[in-house]
Amino acid sequence: MSLSSRDEVRMFYDDAADGYNDMMNEEIKLPLYDEVLSSLAERISSIDGAILDTSCGSGHMLERLRNEYTGQRRLVGLDLSPKMVTIARERLGDAALVSQGDMRDLAEIPDDACAAVISFFSLHHIGAAELADCFTEWHRVLVPRGQLVIATWEGEGAIDYGDQSDILTRRYKESELVEAIKAVSFRIESHSVRPIEGFEMDAVYVTATKNAP
């Protein structure tokens, strides 16, 4: 399956940034985010290091982490879209370092620098051959026992955006995602598939731990 290019994805999110920001103002209040973020904060409470959101979008998840769960811990956001980065910087101010970049290349982040890496609904933009690149890079920047938290669209085949966009993306089966994460020396802690209200697709959620040497 031929997916949309990096430039096409960047332009898609630049165009969608304002609407996405408005949507997240309400979505971030859903119980799911309480569950995911509070659980993450508890798991890293005794681990030093930053929290990195590899596709931070409008910055809502990092903002909620800072305001409700992690206090003064260092927060880092990365997003492919310059418009999203601008919105996230305005939201977070000095609370986080937000940069434009690609989740597949974290060259600016040292080894063993992060207590947690978050990836919410961005893996559908990359092909199966690139999953290992992402997971290897995320593993590199995590400290031993660091936490990986992933959500993406579950299933097989392309995602149909209908009249909204002609961008080409794909879904991943739960088992496919779990095996790809395990192959890069992560220990799977949990995985589940859940429906999302208002969407015809389900989402797969995975948490994993970087194995200590």
Order of alpha helices (4+ residues) and beta strands (2+ residues): alpha-alpha-beta-alpha-beta-alpha-beta-beta-alpha-beta-alpha-beta-beta
